[in-house]
Amino acid sequence: MRREHILLLLILLLGAALRLTGLTRGHAEYSPPGGEHYAAFHTFHPDEETLLRAALALHSTTDPPLTAYGVFPMLAARAALGVVGLFFSDEISFDEAAMRPVLFVIVRLLAIAFSIASLVVVWWIGKAHFKLRVGLWAALAVACAPLAIQQAHFYTVDGVFVFLSIAALACGLQALSTERRSWYLACGLYIGLATATRLNGALCGVALAVVYAMKDGPNAVLARLRRADLWLAGLVAMIVLLSLQPYLLFNSELMQHAQSSDDFAYSLQVARGQVLKPWTLFDLYTTPYLHYWTQLWPQAVGWPMTCALLVGMGYALWRRCWPHALLLLWSVFYFASIGPLHTKHVRYLLPLLPALALLASAAGEALRRRWRWPALALLAWVLGYTAAYGVAFARIYAVDDSRLQSARWLYANAPAGSRIAVENGGFSTGAFVGRAAYSKSYINSSRIFGTRGYLLCEARRQYLYSRVSGADYIWIVDANRYVQYTAAPDRYPVLSEFYARLLRGELGFTPVRRDKVDPAWGRWKFVGEGAEPSFYGFDHPGVWVLQRTEDLAADWQRWQREMELDERCADDALKALSVEWRSGARSEQWAARAAALEQRYPDMLLTALIKAGIYQQMGDKEGVESSMLNYDRGYIQTELMAQYIPWASATSLLLLDLPTLAIMALKDGVDKRAFMRPYQKVQLADSYASIARHLGSGGWDEMASEVYRLAAQVDPRAEFYNALAAQAFLRESQREALEWWLASLELDATQQPIYKLAGKTAFSMGDYAVGLALLGAAAALDPQLSNEQKRTDLNLLLSEARRLGLAKEAAELDQRISELRVQHADEGAAPKRLRDE
């Protein structure tokens, strides 16, 4: 074996070792106090789980389960799982707990295989088109780069895309070098596969076309474009893409769907910042393009390698030869597609790493030829630092995830029956709670996030208090919500303050435990505070456990007093406007004040509804319409949270003592239910019910009844009708109460207590026929009575029916008694048959 092959083998072994560390990570065992010992398997990368579920759900490439990613990664995973499935007697299922760890190990091994294959391709490009040293140095850099190591630990589209794109570039370089058609066809194949993974894989073809046309100089462009090689490569790429993703041609409307993060159009809106999500707040004030080089590349590979990559790009521009040009053009085109995006994740840089590592290594080789020993020393420093960082990063996977460490501590120290508040989100600890030992509740800050323009700061504070005041512990991950909201304090002052004060121990909970595993050698940490959240959220986030103290109420009251002075909140200004409006000042002044507040707080869309109410009182229909158009902007901006806008508006307006406008907001929400999805309608009705309960507890019974009616319009439910009946009964409107109870029983005929209440009410009103029917049903459904007791009660009702001369009701009761007698006889005969046998 030649020395170069030995060196390559050592690099590949090092790369494999760094990637295989922690392959089965996620297994955990717990022993809750007073509970049964159990084991579980946890996953930490939301995209990995999404892709695996999609692979298992992929039944037709014309209608894939998601379009945010291409079909090829799903097909590759499906093929790997299918091969392994031959050794299992049961059908492969993600929902089978015992099988889930096996599924994840299989696809992670596939991710490692793609990553190792990328190292081989990088080495081959360096050897074939630069120098052998260039290939070895570049392969070593990619093998040890923390970003490459991290992404190889999860099966996501990023690792698959890297291999396909660098393989396409390798074939393109070979095609340009040899001018053999077979290499052009191979290049087209890989470009098609890369595009069927992520659409910007087509940029490989664009870069190839530019270099192909310009290879022999400007004067030969037309002559080269007349040749068939490039067009055949493009044809192959198109055939491969449409074969894997025929929906692009035959069902193209799928690409326009924007209902969830699984949809391409919606994901693109989020990436561009057209739709703001909690996890994109961290990028709110970052600079396009520049942020990648000042913040993200140093996290991905370290500062020395970041500088080397820039030097490599500069060297490629200076050399201006076609091998450098193809790698550089691909890097420029790809970077141009991600650089201006609102979302800036470290993993977006992974496809650039192989090409830029080759250019940096080529620059290093040029320096070595000119200044040998200084260049070698510099090269040793760059590669040594990268390797040290990579090994430190891989050590993260050699220990339990910080969430598992935190879970073990919590299960060992939290008393049985403790109530634990957790967050929603991709890095939530919610999956670790839910056994019989503890109860779980969600903080659900996303509701505040989605209704920012409609909730007063005080309403947000009250909502958060209601979510955590009943908890004994709060268990959160810093990369999940804390760093995002504290990065946008001007837009989300309450949520930003909530998390900042919470972790300072100023909201009635004190931090009692923090778990964090950093890439470090001793005290030397490679990445400090301020890292991009997803970069450490996947595998080494900070996890906090906070325990309730006796100061909870006092701390929240102190925060309320301080928040009243916060100029970022529109509360005081809107309260002043509300007081003036209710005092009877001139309408023109109210409208002018509202318009001024809209200018001062442009994000507070609730002001538009108040202005609409003012214009309505003035009789200005045009003013009402224009104000409502402004108010409705939030329904478009936060489409997936639109169901909570009426709740937010009504809650805020009740705090402003504007109940008429609160009802107006709720009625407006009912009108918009036609544009909502079924699950949104359910949540809309639930939010109305919560307002109605609040109104009822505050003594506003009449308004509570009106809100329950609105809830029933959105989603007719027995519980809403029962609440309306109870309100009517308290008002001594027995006829109305009976009607609501009857409507409730039409929806759910198993409500024995409601039959009883309705029956007694009907009897007290003199409606004996209805009362007897209802009481008879109540007696027959009563689970606490034996058949003998039920017959006794029904016989009493039968006597009453006969006394009143109600023949039809008497016949129905007699039929019920006969049915119970037969049932009783059957139950008594069963033991006798058993004795006889």
C-alpha positions in Angstrom: 0.0 0.0 0.0 1.4 3.4 -1.0 2.0 6.1 1.6 -0.7 8.3 0.2 -3.3 5.5 0.7 -2.1 4.9 4.2 -2.5 8.6 5.0 -5.9 8.7 3.5 -6.9 5.6 5.4 -5.8 7.2 8.7 -7.8 10.3 7.8 -10.8 8.2 7.1 -10.4 6.3 10.3 -10.1 9.5 12.3 -13.2 10.9 10.5 -15.2 7.7 11.2 -14.1 7.6 14.8 -15.3 11.2 15.4 -18.6 10.5 13.7 -19.3 7.1 15.3 -18.9 8.5 18.8 -22.3 8.5 20.4 -24.1 6.6 17.6 -26.8 5.3 20.0 -27.0 8.4 22.0 -30.5 9.0 23.4 -31.0 6.0 25.6 -32.0 6.8 29.2 -33.3 5.1 32.3 -35.2 6.7 35.1 -36.3 5.8 38.6 -38.9 8.3 39.6 -39.6 8.5 43.4 -42.4 6.2 44.2 -42.7 5.2 40.5 -41.7 2.3 38.4 -38.2 2.2 36.9 -38.4 2.6 33.1 -36.2 3.1 30.0 -36.7 5.5 27.1 -35.1 6.6 23.9 -34.9 10.3 23.1 -34.0 12.2 19.9 -32.7 15.7 19.8 -32.8 16.9 16.2 -36.3 17.8 15.1 -35.3 17.7 11.4 -34.0 14.2 11.8 -37.2 12.9 13.2 -39.2 14.8 10.6 -37.2 13.3 7.7 -37.4 9.8 9.2 -41.1 10.0 9.6 -41.5 11.3 6.1 -39.3 8.4 4.7 -41.6 5.9 6.4 -44.7 7.7 5.2 -43.5 8.1 1.6 -45.8 6.0 -0.6 -45.8 8.1 -3.8 -43.3 10.5 -5.2 -46.2 12.4 -6.9 -47.6 13.4 -3.5 -44.7 13.2 -0.9 -45.4 13.8 2.8 -43.4 17.0 2.7 -41.9 19.4 0.1 -39.6 21.4 2.3 -36.9 18.9 1.4 -36.4 16.9 -1.8 -37.4 13.3 -2.2 -34.0 11.7 -2.6 -33.1 11.7 1.2 -36.4 10.1 2.0 -35.8 7.4 -0.7 -32.3 6.8 0.5 -33.5 6.3 4.1 -36.4 4.2 2.9 -34.0 2.0 1.0 -31.7 1.5 4.0 -34.6 0.8 6.3 -36.0 -1.6 3.7 -32.8 -3.6 3.6 -32.6 -3.9 7.4 -36.3 -4.6 7.5 -35.7 -7.9 5.8 -34.3 -9.1 9.1 -37.4 -8.2 11.1 -40.6 -10.2 11.2 -42.7 -7.2 12.1 -43.5 -4.2 9.9 -41.1 -1.2 10.4 -43.0 1.4 12.4 -41.9 4.7 14.0 -44.5 4.4 16.6 -43.1 1.1 17.9 -41.0 2.1 20.9 -38.7 -0.9 20.8 -38.0 -0.3 17.1 -37.4 3.4 17.2 -33.8 3.2 18.4 -33.0 0.8 15.6 -34.5 3.1 13.0 -32.4 6.1 14.2 -29.2 4.1 14.3 -29.8 2.9 10.7 -30.3 6.3 9.3 -27.4 7.8 11.4 -25.1 5.1 9.9 -26.3 6.2 6.5 -25.5 9.8 7.4 -22.0 8.7 8.4 -21.6 6.8 5.2 -22.4 9.9 3.2 -20.0 12.0 5.3 -17.1 9.5 4.9 -17.8 9.3 1.1 -17.5 13.1 1.0 -14.0 12.9 2.5 -13.0 10.4 -0.2 -14.3 12.7 -3.0 -12.5 15.7 -1.5 -9.3 13.7 -1.4 -9.8 12.6 -5.0 -10.5 16.1 -6.3 -7.3 17.4 -4.6 -5.2 14.6 -5.9 -6.6 14.7 -9.5 -6.8 18.5 -10.1 -4.4 20.1 -7.6 -1.7 18.2 -5.7 -1.8 15.1 -3.5 -1.0 17.2 -0.5 -4.0 19.4 -1.3 -6.3 16.5 -1.2 -5.0 15.1 2.0 -5.0 18.5 3.8 -8.6 19.2 2.6 -9.8 15.8 3.6 -8.3 16.2 7.0 -9.8 19.6 7.5 -13.3 18.3 6.6 -12.8 15.2 8.7 -12.1 17.3 11.8 -14.4 20.2 11.2 -16.9 20.4 14.1 -19.8 21.3 11.7 -19.2 18.2 9.6 -18.9 16.0 12.7 -22.1 17.4 14.1 -24.2 17.0 11.0 -22.9 13.4 10.5 -24.4 12.5 13.8 -27.9 13.1 12.5 -29.6 12.0 9.3 -30.7 15.3 7.7 -30.7 16.7 4.2 -27.5 18.6 4.9 -25.1 15.7 4.9 -26.8 14.1 1.9 -26.6 17.3 0.0 -22.9 17.8 0.7 -22.0 14.5 -0.7 -24.1 14.9 -3.9 -22.9 18.5 -4.5 -19.2 17.7 -4.1 -19.6 14.5 -6.2 -21.2 16.6 -8.9 -18.3 19.1 -8.8 -15.8 16.2 -8.9 -17.5 14.8 -12.0 -17.6 18.3 -13.5 -13.9 18.8 -12.9 -13.1 15.5 -14.5 -15.4 16.2 -17.4 -13.7 19.6 -18.0 -10.3 17.9 -17.7 -10.9 15.0 -20.0 -13.8 16.3 -22.2 -15.2 12.8 -22.0 -19.0 12.6 -22.4 -19.4 9.9 -19.7 -18.1 12.3 -17.1 -20.6 15.0 -18.2 -23.4 12.5 -17.9 -22.2 11.4 -14.4 -22.1 15.1 -13.5 -25.7 15.5 -14.7 -26.7 12.5 -12.6 -25.3 14.0 -9.4 -26.7 17.4 -10.1 -30.1 15.9 -10.5 -29.8 14.0 -7.3 -28.5 17.1 -5.5 -31.4 19.2 -6.8 -33.8 16.4 -5.7 -32.4 16.9 -2.2 -32.4 20.7 -2.1 -33.4 22.9 -5.1 -30.2 25.0 -4.9 -28.3 21.9 -6.0 -29.1 23.2 -9.5 -26.4 25.9 -8.8 -23.8 23.2 -9.4 -25.1 23.0 -13.0 -25.0 26.8 -13.3 -21.4 26.9 -12.1 -20.4 24.1 -14.5 -22.1 25.8 -17.4 -20.2 29.1 -16.8 -16.9 27.4 -16.5 -17.6 25.1 -19.5 -18.5 28.0 -21.7 -15.5 30.1 -20.7 -12.8 27.4 -20.5 -11.2 28.2 -23.9 -11.7 32.0 -23.5 -14.4 34.5 -24.5 -13.9 33.9 -28.2 -14.8 30.2 -28.0 -18.0 30.5 -26.0 -20.4 30.0 -28.9 -18.3 27.1 -30.3 -18.3 25.3 -26.9 -22.0 25.9 -26.4 -22.8 24.2 -29.7 -21.3 21.0 -28.4 -23.8 18.5 -27.0 -21.9 17.5 -23.8 -23.3 20.3 -21.6 -26.8 20.0 -22.9 -26.7 16.2 -22.3 -25.6 16.7 -18.8 -28.5 19.2 -18.3 -30.9 16.7 -19.8 -29.7 13.9 -17.5 -30.1 16.2 -14.5 -33.6 17.1 -15.5 -34.6 13.5 -16.2 -33.3 12.4 -12.8 -35.0 15.3 -11.0 -38.4 14.8 -12.6 -38.1 11.0 -12.1 -37.6 11.4 -8.4 -39.9 14.4 -8.0 -42.6 14.2 -10.7 -44.9 16.4 -8.7 -42.7 19.4 -9.9 -44.3 18.8 -13.3 -47.6 17.0 -12.7 -48.6 18.4 -9.3 -46.7 21.7 -9.1 -49.3 23.3 -6.8 -47.7 21.3 -4.0 -44.8 23.8 -4.1 -47.3 26.6 -3.4 -48.8 25.1 -0.3 -47.9 27.1 2.8 -49.7 25.4 5.7 -46.8 24.2 7.9 -43.0 24.0 8.1 -43.3 20.8 6.0 -44.2 22.8 3.0 -41.6 24.4 0.7 -43.4 27.7 0.3 -43.9 28.1 4.0 -40.3 27.2 4.8 -39.2 29.7 2.3 -41.3 32.4 3.9 -39.8 31.7 7.2 -36.2 31.6 5.8 -36.8 35.0 4.2 -38.2 36.5 7.3 -41.7 37.0 5.7 -43.1 34.9 8.5 -41.5 35.4 11.9 -41.1 32.4 14.2 -39.7 32.1 17.7 -36.6 30.3 16.5 -35.8 33.0 14.0 -35.7 35.9 16.5 -32.1 35.3 17.1 -31.4 36.4 13.6 -33.5 39.5 13.8 -30.6 42.0 14.0 -27.9 40.0 12.2 -26.2 41.4 9.0 -26.7 39.5 5.8 -23.6 37.8 4.3 -21.3 39.3 6.9 -22.8 37.5 9.9 -21.7 34.1 8.4 -18.0 35.1 8.4 -17.9 37.0 11.7 -20.0 34.7 13.8 -21.0 31.4 12.1 -17.8 30.2 10.3 -15.8 30.6 13.5 -18.3 28.4 15.4 -18.4 25.9 12.6 -14.6 25.4 12.1 -12.8 27.8 14.4 -11.1 31.1 13.6 -7.9 29.7 12.0 -9.8 27.7 9.5 -12.2 30.6 8.8 -9.2 32.8 7.9 -7.8 30.0 5.8 -11.0 29.7 3.8 -11.0 33.4 3.0 -7.4 33.1 1.9 -8.3 30.2 -0.3 -11.0 32.2 -2.0 -8.7 35.1 -2.6 -6.1 32.7 -4.0 -8.6 31.2 -6.4 -9.5 34.7 -7.6 -5.8 35.5 -8.2 -5.1 32.2 -10.0 -8.1 32.4 -12.4 -7.8 28.8 -13.7 -10.8 26.6 -14.3 -10.4 24.0 -11.5 -10.3 26.9 -9.0 -13.0 28.7 -10.9 -15.6 25.9 -10.7 -15.1 25.4 -7.0 -15.2 29.2 -6.4 -18.2 29.8 -8.6 -20.2 27.0 -6.9 -19.3 28.6 -3.5 -20.2 32.1 -4.6 -23.6 31.0 -6.2 -24.5 28.9 -3.2 -23.5 31.6 -0.7 -25.5 34.1 -2.7 -28.6 31.9 -2.2 -28.2 31.7 1.6 -26.4 35.0 2.4 -29.5 37.3 2.3 -31.8 35.0 4.1 -33.3 36.1 7.4 -32.5 32.8 9.1 -28.8 32.2 9.4 -28.0 28.7 10.7 -24.5 27.3 11.0 -25.5 24.2 9.2 -26.3 26.2 6.0 -22.5 26.5 5.6 -21.8 22.8 5.4 -22.1 22.5 1.6 -19.5 25.2 1.2 -16.9 23.4 3.4 -15.5 20.8 1.0 -15.0 23.2 -1.9 -13.5 26.0 0.3 -11.3 23.5 2.1 -9.8 22.5 -1.2 -9.2 26.1 -2.2 -7.7 26.8 1.2 -5.4 23.8 0.9 -4.4 24.8 -2.6 -3.4 28.2 -1.3 -1.5 26.5 1.5 0.4 24.4 -1.1 1.3 27.6 -3.0 2.6 29.1 0.2 4.6 26.0 1.0 6.3 26.2 -2.4 7.3 29.8 -1.8 8.0 29.8 2.0 8.3 26.2 3.0 8.8 26.2 6.8 6.7 29.2 7.7 3.9 27.9 5.5 4.1 24.4 7.1 4.1 25.9 10.6 1.0 28.0 9.7 -0.6 25.0 8.1 0.1 22.9 11.2 -1.5 25.6 13.3 -4.6 25.8 11.2 -5.1 22.0 10.9 -4.0 21.4 14.5 -6.5 23.9 15.9 -9.3 22.4 13.7 -8.4 18.9 14.8 -8.3 19.8 18.4 -11.7 21.6 18.1 -13.1 18.7 16.2 -12.0 16.1 18.8 -13.3 18.3 21.6 -16.6 18.6 19.8 -16.8 14.8 19.3 -16.3 14.3 23.0 -19.8 15.9 23.5 -21.2 12.7 22.1 -19.2 10.4 24.4 -21.3 11.6 27.4 -25.0 11.8 28.0 -26.9 14.8 26.6 -27.3 17.6 29.1 -31.1 17.0 29.0 -30.6 13.5 30.1 -28.3 14.5 32.9 -30.8 17.1 34.0 -33.7 14.6 33.8 -31.8 12.1 36.1 -31.2 14.8 38.6 -34.8 16.0 38.5 -36.2 12.5 38.9 -33.9 11.8 41.8 -34.7 15.1 43.6 -38.2 16.2 42.7 -40.9 14.7 45.1 -43.5 12.5 43.5 -46.5 14.4 42.4 -44.6 17.5 41.6 -45.9 19.8 38.9 -43.3 20.6 36.2 -43.7 23.5 33.7 -41.9 23.0 30.4 -41.8 24.8 27.1 -43.0 24.0 23.6 -40.5 24.0 20.8 -37.9 21.9 19.0 -35.6 21.7 22.1 -38.3 21.2 24.7 -37.9 19.0 27.8 -41.6 18.0 27.5 -40.8 14.5 26.1 -38.9 13.8 29.4 -42.0 14.3 31.6 -45.3 12.6 31.5 -45.0 9.5 33.6 -47.2 8.8 36.6 -44.6 10.3 39.0 -45.1 13.9 37.8 -47.7 16.2 36.2 -46.7 18.4 33.2 -47.9 21.7 32.0 -46.7 23.9 29.1 -45.7 27.5 29.4 -46.8 27.9 25.7 -45.2 31.3 25.2 -45.9 30.8 21.5 -49.4 32.1 22.1 -48.0 35.5 23.2 -45.5 35.4 20.3 -48.3 34.9 17.8 -50.6 37.6 19.2 -48.0 40.3 19.9 -50.0 43.1 18.2 -53.1 42.4 20.2 -52.0 41.7 23.8 -51.3 44.4 26.3 -48.1 43.8 28.2 -50.2 43.3 31.4 -52.2 40.7 29.6 -49.0 38.9 28.6 -47.8 39.0 32.1 -51.0 37.7 33.5 -51.0 34.9 30.9 -47.4 33.8 31.9 -48.3 33.9 35.6 -51.3 31.6 34.9 -49.0 29.2 33.2 -46.3 28.9 35.9 -48.0 29.8 39.2 -49.2 26.3 39.7 -45.8 24.7 39.0 -43.4 23.3 41.6 -40.5 23.3 39.0 -39.7 24.9 35.7 -37.5 23.0 33.4 -36.2 24.8 30.3 -33.5 24.6 27.6 -31.6 27.9 26.9 -31.5 27.2 23.1 -35.2 26.7 23.0 -36.8 30.1 23.9 -34.5 32.0 26.3 -31.8 33.1 23.8 -34.4 33.9 21.1 -36.6 36.2 23.2 -33.7 37.9 25.0 -32.2 38.7 21.6 -35.3 40.7 20.7 -36.2 42.8 23.8 -37.7 45.7 21.9 -40.2 43.5 20.0 -41.0 41.1 22.9 -40.3 43.1 26.1 -42.5 40.9 28.3 -41.1 37.5 27.1 -37.6 38.9 27.1 -38.0 40.1 30.7 -39.8 36.9 31.7 -36.9 34.7 30.7 -34.1 37.1 31.9 -35.8 37.5 35.3 -36.6 33.8 35.6 -33.0 32.7 35.2 -31.9 35.4 37.7 -34.3 33.9 40.2 -36.6 37.0 40.4 -39.9 35.5 39.5 -40.6 33.2 42.4 -38.4 30.4 41.1 -34.7 29.9 41.9 -32.3 28.0 39.7 -31.2 24.8 41.5 -29.5 23.0 38.6 -27.8 23.8 35.3 -26.4 21.1 33.0 -24.2 21.9 30.0 -21.6 20.0 28.0 -19.2 22.2 26.0 -16.6 21.4 23.4 -13.5 22.1 25.5 -10.1 20.9 26.7 -10.1 21.5 30.4 -11.0 25.2 30.9 -10.4 26.1 27.3 -13.8 26.3 25.6 -13.9 26.6 21.8 -17.4 28.2 21.6 -18.6 30.5 24.3 -21.8 32.4 25.0 -23.7 33.9 22.0 -23.4 30.9 19.7 -26.2 30.3 17.2 -28.9 28.4 19.1 -29.4 25.5 16.7 -25.7 24.8 16.6 -25.6 23.8 20.3 -29.3 23.0 20.7 -29.0 19.8 18.8 -26.4 18.2 21.0 -25.2 20.3 23.9 -27.7 23.0 25.1 -27.8 24.5 28.6 -30.6 23.0 30.7 -32.0 24.8 33.7 -34.1 23.4 36.6 -35.8 26.1 38.7 -37.7 25.4 41.9 -40.6 27.4 43.3 -40.0 29.7 46.3 -42.2 31.5 48.8 -41.7 34.8 47.0 -43.7 34.0 43.8 -46.6 36.4 44.4 -44.4 39.2 45.7 -41.9 38.8 42.8 -44.6 39.0 40.1 -46.2 42.0 41.8 -42.8 43.8 41.8 -42.4 43.0 38.1 -45.9 44.4 37.4 -45.0 47.7 39.1 -41.8 47.9 37.1 -43.5 47.0 33.9 -46.0 49.8 34.2 -43.1 52.2 33.7 -41.8 50.4 30.5 -42.1 52.7 27.6 -41.9 49.7 25.2 -45.5 48.9 26.2 -48.5 50.7 25.0 -50.6 49.9 28.1 -50.6 53.3 29.7 -51.3 55.2 26.5 -54.2 52.9 25.6 -55.6 53.1 29.2 -55.6 56.9 29.0 -57.4 56.8 25.7 -59.9 54.4 27.1 -60.6 56.6 30.1 -61.0 59.7 27.9 -63.3 57.9 25.6 -65.5 56.6 28.4 -65.6 60.1 30.0 -67.5 61.5 27.0 -64.9 63.8 25.3 -65.4 64.7 21.7 -65.2 61.9 19.1 -62.8 63.8 16.9 -60.3 63.9 19.7 -60.6 60.2 20.3 -59.9 59.4 16.7 -56.9 61.8 16.6 -55.5 60.2 19.8 -55.9 56.7 18.4 -54.2 57.7 15.1 -51.3 59.2 17.1 -50.9 56.0 19.1 -50.8 54.0 15.9 -47.9 56.1 14.8 -46.1 55.7 18.2 -46.8 51.9 18.4 -47.1 50.7 14.8 -47.0 47.0 15.9 -49.9 47.4 18.4 -52.7 46.5 15.9 -55.3 46.5 18.8 -55.3 50.3 18.5 -56.9 49.9 15.1 -59.9 48.1 16.6 -60.3 50.8 19.2 -60.2 53.4 16.4 -62.8 51.3 14.5 -65.1 51.5 17.6 -64.6 55.2 17.8 -65.5 55.7 14.1 -68.5 53.4 14.6 -69.7 55.7 17.4 -69.2 58.7 15.1 -71.1 57.0 12.3 -68.1 57.1 9.9 -68.4 53.8 7.9 -65.3 54.5 5.8 -63.3 55.0 9.0 -64.5 51.8 10.4 -63.6 49.8 7.3 -60.1 51.3 7.0 -59.4 50.7 10.7 -60.6 47.1 10.5 -58.4 46.5 7.5 -55.4 47.6 9.6 -56.6 45.5 12.5 -56.9 42.4 10.3 -53.3 42.5 9.2 -52.4 40.2 12.0 -54.6 37.4 10.6 -52.4 37.4 7.5 -49.0 37.9 9.3 -49.7 35.2 11.9 -51.9 32.8 9.9 -51.1 29.7 12.0 -51.8 31.6 15.2 -54.8 33.6 13.9 -57.2 31.6 16.1 -55.8 33.3 19.2 -56.1 36.9 17.9 -59.8 37.3 19.0 -58.9 36.0 22.5 -55.9 38.3 22.7 -57.9 41.4 21.6 -60.8 40.6 24.0 -58.5 39.9 26.9 -56.7 43.3 26.4 -60.0 45.2 25.8 -61.4 43.8 29.1 -58.3 45.1 30.9 -59.0 48.5 29.3 -62.6 48.3 30.5 -64.0 48.2 27.0 -66.3 45.2 27.1 -68.4 46.2 24.1 -65.3 46.3 21.9 -64.2 42.9 23.4 -67.4 41.3 22.2 -66.9 43.1 18.8 -63.5 41.4 18.5 -64.9 38.0 19.4 -67.7 38.4 16.9 -65.1 39.4 14.3 -63.3 36.1 15.1 -66.4 34.1 14.5 -66.8 35.7 11.1 -63.3 34.6 10.2 -63.7 31.0 11.2 -64.4 30.0 7.6 -60.8 30.7 6.8 -59.4 28.6 9.6 -58.4 25.0 9.6 -60.4 22.5 11.7 -57.8 22.4 14.6 -57.8 26.2 14.6 -61.5 26.3 15.0 -61.3 24.0 18.0 -58.6 26.2 19.6 -60.6 29.3 18.8 -63.6 27.9 20.6 -61.4 26.8 23.6 -60.0 30.4 23.9 -63.6 31.8 23.9 -64.5 29.4 26.6 -61.6 30.5 28.7 -62.8 34.1 28.4 -66.3 33.1 29.3 -65.1 31.3 32.4 -63.1 34.4 33.4 -66.2 36.6 32.9 -68.4 34.3 34.9 -65.9 34.2 37.8 -65.9 38.0 37.8 -69.7 38.2 38.0 -70.2 39.3 34.3 -72.8 36.5 33.7 -74.6 38.1 30.9 -71.5 38.7 28.9 -70.2 35.2 29.7 -73.4 33.8 28.2 -72.9 35.8 25.1 -69.3 34.5 24.7 -70.4 30.9 25.3 -72.9 31.4 22.4 -70.1 32.6 20.2 -68.0 29.6 21.2 -70.9 27.3 20.3 -71.2 29.0 16.9 -67.5 28.2 16.2 -67.6 24.6 17.5 -70.9 23.3 18.8 -70.2 21.3 22.0 -72.2 19.9 24.8 -70.0 21.7 27.4 -70.9 25.1 25.9 -74.6 24.3 25.9 -74.4 23.1 29.5 -72.6 26.3 30.5 -75.4 28.4 28.8 -78.0 26.3 30.6 -76.3 26.9 33.9 -76.2 30.6 33.3 -79.9 30.7 32.3 -80.9 28.6 35.4 -79.1 31.0 37.7 -81.1 33.8 36.1 -84.2 31.8 36.9 -84.9 31.4 33.1 -85.9 27.7 33.4 -87.3 27.5 29.8 -84.1 28.7 28.3 -82.0 26.4 30.5 -84.1 23.4 29.5 -83.6 24.3 25.8 -79.9 24.5 26.2 -79.8 21.2 28.1 -81.8 19.5 25.4 -79.4 20.9 22.7 -76.5 19.5 24.8 -78.1 16.0 25.0 -78.6 16.0 21.2 -74.8 16.2 20.9 -74.0 13.8 23.7 -76.7 11.4 24.8 -74.6 9.8 27.6 -74.8 12.7 30.1 -76.7 11.1 32.9 -76.5 14.2 35.3 -77.8 16.5 32.5 -80.8 14.2 31.9 -81.5 14.4 35.6 -81.2 18.2 35.8 -83.2 18.8 32.7 -85.9 16.3 33.8 -86.3 18.0 37.2 -86.4 21.4 35.5 -89.1 20.2 33.1 -91.1 18.7 35.9 -90.9 21.9 38.0 -92.2 23.8 34.9 -95.2 21.5 34.6 -93.8 19.9 31.4 -94.4 16.4 32.8 -94.1 14.5 29.5 -90.6 15.8 28.8 -89.6 15.6 32.4 -90.6 11.9 32.7 -88.7 11.0 29.5 -85.6 12.8 30.7 -85.8 11.3 34.2 -86.4 7.9 32.8 -83.2 8.2 30.7 -81.3 9.5 33.7 -82.3 6.4 35.8 -81.5 4.0 33.0 -78.0 5.6 32.5 -77.1 6.0 36.2 -73.8 3.9 36.6 -74.1 3.8 40.4 -77.4 2.0 40.4 -78.0 -1.8 40.1 -80.5 -3.1 37.6 -82.9 -3.7 40.5 -82.6 -0.2 41.8 -83.0 1.2 38.2 -86.3 -0.8 37.9 -87.5 0.5 41.2 -86.9 4.2 40.1 -88.5 3.5 36.8 -91.5 1.9 38.3 -92.0 5.1 40.5 -91.8 7.2 37.3 -94.2 4.7 35.6 -96.8 5.2 38.4 -96.4 9.0 38.0 -96.9 8.8 34.3 -100.1 6.7 34.7 -101.4 9.1 37.3 -100.9 12.0 35.0 -102.5 10.1 32.1 -99.3 10.2 29.9 -99.9 7.0 28.0 -97.0 7.4 25.5 -94.5 8.1 28.3 -95.8 5.3 30.4 -95.4 2.9 27.5 -91.7 4.0 27.0 -91.0 3.6 30.7 -92.6 0.1 30.7 -90.4 -0.8 27.8 -87.3 0.3 29.7 -88.3 -1.8 32.7 -88.9 -4.9 30.5 -85.4 -4.4 29.0 -83.8 -4.2 32.4 -85.7 -7.3 33.6 -84.4 -9.3 30.6 -80.9 -8.1 31.2 -81.2 -9.0 34.9 -82.4 -12.5 34.0 -79.4 -13.0 31.6 -77.0 -11.8 34.3 -78.5 -14.2 36.8 -78.5 -17.1 34.4 -74.8 -16.8 33.6 -73.5 -18.0 37.1 -76.0 -20.9 36.9 -74.7 -22.0 33.6 -71.2 -21.9 34.9 -72.2 -24.0 37.9 -74.0 -26.5 35.7 -70.9 -26.8 33.5 
